[in-house]
Amino acid sequence: MLTIGVDVGGTSVRAGVADQHGEILETHRVPTPATGPELNAAIADTVRALADRYPVAGVGLAVAGFVSEDRRVVRFAPHLAWRHVAVADELAERLGLPVVLEHDANAAAVAEQRFGAAVGARVAALVAIGTGIGGALVIGGEVFRGAYGVAPELGHLRVVPDGRPCSCGKRGCWERYCSGTALAATALELRREAGEPVLVEPTGVDVAHAAEAGDPVARRAVADLARWLGEGLALVADVYDPEVVVIAGGVSDSAHLFLDAAREHYAQAVTGAGHRPLARIAVAHYGDSAAMIGSAALAREHVLTKAPHLT
């Protein structure tokens, strides 16, 4: 059975046809429109471009936002036009195919647990570090979504009381100290403290490249990110006790700069340090394709739940 996974992002809609082994056969991408009706139409057109070429049985949508517990409604997506929209039902009617929704971090975690860096793990957490932090937890092969479908919001764990302001309205959230945005903010603070002129504010990618080239301030910023990553992973381990934590997202491309130091901070900060097994910390296998692969796998399960004779 072939299914289509769609990663609905703020800048582009990416769809891929996947088989039961998580292999992507073909992809199609279009820019993300600004309005809800245009977005629905763009997703439908993207799916049809692939469904016309492959015999697909269902569609999974990975969305960066709050999805209802029945995975039919997008309650809120900060970078998309949907607000309390029954996206799955609307697209299913438009496409004539079963459609299921999932949070993009959950979908990525499914891909890594079924086919990638967390294969076989009983309890696997995923920490997606990009502009902010997305989190996911898979227990016994099943995604943990909480009572209302929005868990776990790891990026908004408060690690510094009255710390840096966060877009969520709180201060001191983990993602304000451990993300691409945080890396840039830390480097900027360090340069200003040192009295260095700052003509252009850096991005996280700029800081990572500068650290790679040996810039001392950039290296200090990366070391700070490593410390906060370790501190946050210790919190995740204290609550969930995962077998493996997969580090995903755009910042994971620079993991060689900080992951060893983060592992050391984690091992020291976790409760019971030195007297308990530690989670394996691994870099995601599928990169930015994970949400497509995971949502396609969830679409397959959704179809088989409705029509088990297709196995």
N, C-alpha and C positions, 0 to 999 in steps of 0.2 A: 504494500500500500504506500502510495506517495501522498504527501501532504505539503502544504505551503506554510512557511513561517514568515511573518511580516514584522519587521522591527520599525515601529512608528516613532521616529525621532523628531526633534525640533527643527532640523534642517532638511532631512530627507526621509523618504519612505522606502525601505529596502525589503524586498521579498525574495525568498529562495525556495525552490522545490527540494525537499529532502526525502531520503528513503529511511527505512527502519533502522539503519545503522548510523544515522546522523550525518550522512554524506550529502552535501549540497550538489545538486546536478546542474542547476542554472539559477542565476539571480537577475533581478530587474530592479532599477532604482528610479525614483522621480523626486523632484523637490517637494517639500511639505507645504501645502497651501495654508493660507491664513485663517480661513473660516471652516466651521464644522461641515457644512454640506460639501464644500470643495474637497475637504480632506476625505470624507467618505467616498466621494467619486474617484479621487486619486488612488485610494487603496483598492477599490473595485477594479479600476483600469489596470493597476499593477498586477493584481491577482489574475485577471483575465489574460494578460499578456503571457503568463506562464501556463495557466489552465488550458489555454488553446493548444498548447504544445505537449502537455503531459496529462495523463488520466489521474487527476488529484481527487482525493476523497474528502478533504476538509481543510480548514484554514485556522491558524493560530495567530493572534495579534499580541505582540509584546509592546507594552505601553509604559512610558515613564510617568506614572501617576497612580492614583488610588483607584482600585478596581473592586467592585462589589464582591461579596463572598461567593455569590453564584457565578461569578466571572461573565456576567452579561452586560454590566453597566460600568462606564468610566465615570467615576464621581468627580474627579478633579485631576487635571494634568497641567502642571504649571507652564509648560512650553507648547501646549497644544490648545486648540479652540474648544475641546469638549468640556462641558460642565453638566454632570448628571444626564448623560446621553446613553441610551440603550444601543450601544455601538454594535454588539454582537448580533442582536436580532435584526437591526437595520441592514447590516451587511449580508447576513444569511439570506434575507429576503431578496436582496439585490443580486446576489451571486448564485443562489440556488444551491448553496453548499453549507454544511455545518460550520459554525464559527465559534471560537472560544477566545476569551481574553485572558491575559496574564500580565502582571507587573514585569517590566523588562529584567530586573535583577533576578526575580524568581525564574523566569525563562532561561536566563544564562546559567543559573545554578543547576537547573534540570539538565541542560546540555553537558555541563562539566561532571555531574554525578552519574549520568547515564553513559557518556562516551569519552569524557576528557580527564581532567586532572584529579577528579574525586571519584573515579570509578570504584564501585564496591563499598564506599564509605557508608556506614550506618547513619552517622550524623555529620553532615557537611554544611559548613557556612560559606557564603560568598560575600566578599567585600569588594564592591566595585568603586574604584577611586578615580574620579574624573574631575569635573567642575565641582561636584560635591561628593557625597558617599551614598551609594545604594547598598542595601543589605538583603540577604536571603538566607533561608535555612531549609535544608532538606533532611527529614527524619524518616528512616526506613523507606527511602525512595519516594516519600510524599512531601510536597511543599507545605511548610508551616505558614499559614496566612493570618493567624489570629482569629478572634471572634468575628471581626468585621471586615476581614480581607486586606488590612493595611500593614500588618506586621511583616518583618521587623524594621523599624525606622532607625537603623544603627547610626546613620550620619548625624542624627539629632540627639544622641546621648550627650548630656552636658558634662564636659570634662574639665572646664574652667569656670567656676562661678563668677558671674559678672565679667566674662571674657569678651572676646570679639563678638560684635553683633552678627546675627545670622538672619538670612532672608525669611526663616520660619517665624521670626518674631522673638526668639529667645537669644540669649547671649552665652557664648562659651561652648557651642556645639562642637562635637568631634570633627566634623567636616571643615570647620573654620581653622583647624590646625593640621589637618591631614587630608589634603586634596590638591589638585593642580592650582586652584585659586589660592589656597592657603600657602602653598610653596612660593607663589609670586608675592603674596602679602608679607611673608616672613623675610624674604630677600630684600624687599623694599624697606621694611623696618630696619633691617641690619645696615643697609647702605646709608640710610638717613642718620642712624645712631653713630656711624663712623664718620659722618660729615662728608660723605661722597656725593657729588652732584648726580641727580637722577633726571636725565633729559626725557627719557621715555620709560613709562612703567612697564616692567617685564611681564611676560606670561609665564605660566608654569613650565611650558616647553622651553622658553628662553633660559630659565634658571637651570633646568636639567642639562641643557647643552653647555651652559657656562660651567657647571660643576664637572661635567665630563672633560672639559678643557682645562680644569684645574683652578678655576677662579675660587679664591678662598671664601668669599662671602657666600657664593652660591653653594659651596660645599657645606658651610655652616647651616644654610637653610635646608639642605637635603638631610643633614644630620638631625635637625629639629623635626622634620617630617618623620624620619625613622623612629625617633623617640615617641612621638605621638601615635604612630601606627602601632608600636609595641604596646603602649599603654591601652589603646583601644582594643587591641586583640586580647589583652588580658581580661578586659571587661567582658568581651564576647565569650571567652573561655569560661569565666566565672559563672556566667548565666547559662550557657548552652552546652559546655563541655564537648565541643565538636572533635571528631576524629581528624578532620582536615579543614583548613580554611583556605579557600581559593582567592587569590588577589587578582581582580579583574579591573577593567576600565582603562582609560587612556594613560594614566600614570603608571600602570603596570609595565608599559614599554620601557620604563627606566628603572625597573626593579633591581637590576644589578647594582645600582648606585646606593640602595638603601635597605634591601630586604634582609641581608645578613645582620645588620645592626638592629633592625626591627625585631628579628627573631630573638636576639640577645635581650633586648628590653622586655619583650613579652615573657621570656623565660624567668626574668627576675621579678616582674610585676604581678604575675598570676598568683592567685591565692594558693598557698601550699607549695610554693616554689621549692623544687628539689625533692618533693615527696609525692609527686603525681606524674602520670604520663602527660607529655605535651602534645598538643595538636601539631600535625604536619602543616607547614605553611608553604603553599605551592602557587606558582603563577598559572593563570588560566591558560588552557590549551587552545581555546577557540577564538580568543581575541574578540574583535567586534562582530564576529559571526555567531557568537554564542546565543544571543537572544533569538535570532532566526531559527537556529537549530533546535533550541529548547521549545520554542512556541510551536514548531512543526511537530515535535514529539508529543506535546500536550494535545495538539489537534488530533493526532492519531489515536491517543487514548480516549479523547472525547468521542470520536467516531465509533470506536470499538465498544464503548459503554452503551451507545445508542443502538449499535448493530453488531453484537458479539459474533455473529456468524461469519463476519468478514475476516476473522483471524486465520 
